[in-house]
Amino acid sequence: MEFEKVLRVSKDRLGVIIGSGGSQKSFIERTFKVKITLDDSLVKIESSDNESDPVTATAYIEALSRGFSPYSASDLIDGRAVMIGLELRDYVSTKNSLVRIRSRLIGTNGSARRKIEQLTETRISIYGDHISIIGRPDNAKLAADAINDLITGARHASVFARLEKYRSIMKKDRLKLWDTGI
């Protein structure tokens, strides 16, 4: 199977993709059995091996380019997690609106972002005009919905209350799996 994809990456994220002494680039090539070529702000991912996983390699590199650490992006490796991306420019028209929305999503000292991450068991990166979420599909969708609600003006307390209700329902459902009926 021939695969080739070119990603445009912010120059300030190239260092994360390369890693110290090329360690991250080597990790990606070994783990996914792909060849990576870097040229200015372009990352080329190639594969011709049937045992390679260039699609996951692409998602992993996109996660790194969207502000995630290699540790956070590693959730994508086993295939149980997905990454959802939102473009803030789709929601706002002015620079001031962008700053205001980003501030609402981050919260004081990162408290709003951290709270959504905890309640949905996801990882969230707010980098430039992009918001990215990594987590199990249902949880990532829930986090994306919560973020969308905050962007469109919902109160933090209302969004967090809905997430807490969902979390308690999920905990009860998990406990039912272990219930033997005795």
C-alpha positions as CSV (number, residue, x, y, z in Angstrom):
1,M,0.0,0.0,0.0
2,E,1.5,3.3,-1.1
3,F,0.8,6.2,1.3
4,E,2.0,9.8,1.1
5,K,0.6,12.8,3.0
6,V,2.1,16.3,3.6
7,L,1.1,18.2,6.7
8,R,1.7,21.9,7.2
9,V,3.0,22.4,10.8
10,S,3.7,25.6,12.7
11,K,7.5,26.2,12.9
12,D,7.3,26.4,16.7
13,R,6.0,22.8,16.8
14,L,8.6,21.2,14.6
15,G,10.9,20.8,17.6
16,V,8.3,18.7,19.3
17,I,7.9,16.5,16.2
18,I,11.7,16.1,15.9
19,G,12.4,15.7,19.6
20,S,15.8,15.9,21.4
21,G,18.4,14.6,19.0
22,G,15.7,13.4,16.6
23,S,14.3,11.0,19.2
24,Q,10.6,11.8,18.6
25,K,11.0,11.5,14.8
26,S,12.7,8.1,15.3
27,F,10.0,7.0,17.7
28,I,7.3,7.8,15.1
29,E,9.1,6.1,12.3
30,R,9.7,3.0,14.4
31,T,6.3,2.8,16.0
32,F,4.2,3.3,12.8
33,K,6.8,2.0,10.3
34,V,6.7,5.2,8.2
35,K,9.3,7.5,6.7
36,I,9.1,11.2,7.8
37,T,10.7,14.0,5.9
38,L,10.8,17.6,7.3
39,D,11.2,20.6,5.0
40,D,10.7,24.1,6.5
41,S,7.1,23.8,7.9
42,L,6.1,20.8,6.0
43,V,6.1,17.2,7.3
44,K,5.9,14.5,4.7
45,I,4.7,11.0,5.9
46,E,5.4,8.1,3.5
47,S,4.8,4.4,3.7
48,S,4.9,1.5,1.3
49,D,4.9,-1.3,3.9
50,N,1.7,-3.3,4.5
51,E,2.6,-3.5,8.2
52,S,2.8,0.3,8.6
53,D,0.1,2.5,10.2
54,P,0.4,5.8,8.3
55,V,-3.1,7.0,9.3
56,T,-2.4,6.8,13.0
57,A,1.1,8.3,12.4
58,T,-0.6,11.2,10.7
59,A,-3.1,11.7,13.6
60,Y,-0.2,11.5,16.1
61,I,1.8,14.2,14.2
62,E,-1.3,16.3,13.9
63,A,-1.8,16.1,17.6
64,L,1.7,17.2,18.2
65,S,1.3,20.1,15.8
66,R,-1.9,21.1,17.6
67,G,-0.1,21.6,20.9
68,F,-0.3,18.2,22.6
69,S,2.7,16.7,24.3
70,P,4.0,13.4,23.0
71,Y,2.6,11.8,26.2
72,S,-0.9,13.2,25.5
73,A,-0.7,12.3,21.8
74,S,0.3,8.7,22.7
75,D,-3.4,8.1,23.6
76,L,-4.0,7.9,19.9
77,I,-1.6,5.0,19.3
78,D,-3.7,2.1,20.5
79,G,-6.7,3.2,18.4
80,R,-9.2,3.6,21.3
81,A,-8.9,7.4,21.3
82,V,-9.8,9.9,18.6
83,M,-8.9,13.5,18.1
84,I,-11.6,16.1,17.4
85,G,-10.6,19.5,16.2
86,L,-12.5,22.8,16.3
87,E,-11.5,26.0,14.5
88,L,-12.3,29.0,16.6
89,R,-12.3,31.2,13.4
90,D,-15.5,29.4,12.5
91,Y,-17.2,30.9,15.6
92,V,-15.8,34.5,15.7
93,S,-15.2,37.3,13.3
94,T,-12.9,39.7,15.2
95,K,-9.5,39.3,17.0
96,N,-11.1,40.6,20.3
97,S,-13.8,37.9,20.1
98,L,-11.2,35.3,19.5
99,V,-9.3,36.4,22.6
100,R,-12.5,36.5,24.7
101,I,-13.6,33.0,23.6
102,R,-10.2,31.5,24.2
103,S,-10.2,33.1,27.7
104,R,-13.6,31.6,28.4
105,L,-12.4,28.2,27.4
106,I,-9.2,28.3,29.3
107,G,-10.5,29.9,32.5
108,T,-8.5,31.4,35.3
109,N,-5.2,29.6,35.4
110,G,-6.6,26.9,33.1
111,S,-9.4,26.0,35.5
112,A,-12.2,25.7,32.9
113,R,-10.1,23.6,30.5
114,R,-8.9,21.4,33.3
115,K,-12.5,20.9,34.7
116,I,-13.8,19.8,31.2
117,E,-10.8,17.4,30.9
118,Q,-11.5,15.9,34.3
119,L,-15.2,15.5,33.8
120,T,-14.9,14.0,30.3
121,E,-11.7,12.1,30.8
122,T,-10.2,13.8,27.8
123,R,-7.1,15.9,27.0
124,I,-7.7,19.4,25.5
125,S,-5.3,21.6,23.7
126,I,-6.1,25.2,22.9
127,Y,-3.4,26.3,20.5
128,G,-3.7,29.4,18.4
129,D,-7.1,29.3,16.6
130,H,-7.5,25.6,17.2
131,I,-9.1,23.5,19.9
132,S,-8.3,19.8,19.9
133,I,-9.6,17.1,22.1
134,I,-8.2,13.6,22.5
135,G,-10.3,10.9,24.2
136,R,-12.6,8.0,23.7
137,P,-15.1,8.8,21.0
138,D,-18.1,9.4,23.3
139,N,-16.1,11.4,25.8
140,A,-14.4,13.5,23.1
141,K,-17.8,14.3,21.6
142,L,-19.1,15.3,25.0
143,A,-16.1,17.6,25.6
144,A,-16.6,19.1,22.1
145,D,-20.3,19.8,22.9
146,A,-19.3,21.4,26.2
147,I,-16.8,23.6,24.4
148,N,-19.3,24.5,21.8
149,D,-21.8,25.5,24.5
150,L,-19.1,27.8,26.1
151,I,-18.2,29.3,22.8
152,T,-21.9,30.2,22.1
153,G,-22.3,31.8,25.5
154,A,-23.5,29.2,27.9
155,R,-22.7,29.7,31.6
156,H,-19.7,27.7,32.9
157,A,-21.8,26.5,35.9
158,S,-24.5,25.1,33.5
159,V,-22.0,23.3,31.3
160,F,-20.1,21.8,34.3
161,A,-23.4,20.7,35.9
162,R,-24.4,18.8,32.7
163,L,-20.9,17.2,32.5
164,E,-21.1,16.1,36.2
165,K,-24.5,14.6,35.6
166,Y,-23.2,12.7,32.6
167,R,-20.2,11.5,34.6
168,S,-22.3,10.2,37.4
169,I,-24.5,8.3,34.9
170,M,-21.4,6.8,33.3
171,K,-20.1,5.7,36.8
172,K,-23.4,4.0,37.6
173,D,-23.3,2.2,34.2
174,R,-19.8,1.0,34.9
175,L,-20.8,-0.3,38.3
176,K,-23.7,-2.2,36.7
177,L,-21.2,-4.1,34.6
178,W,-19.7,-5.5,37.8
179,D,-23.0,-6.1,39.6
180,T,-23.5,-9.8,39.9
181,G,-27.1,-9.5,41.2
182,I,-26.2,-11.0,44.6
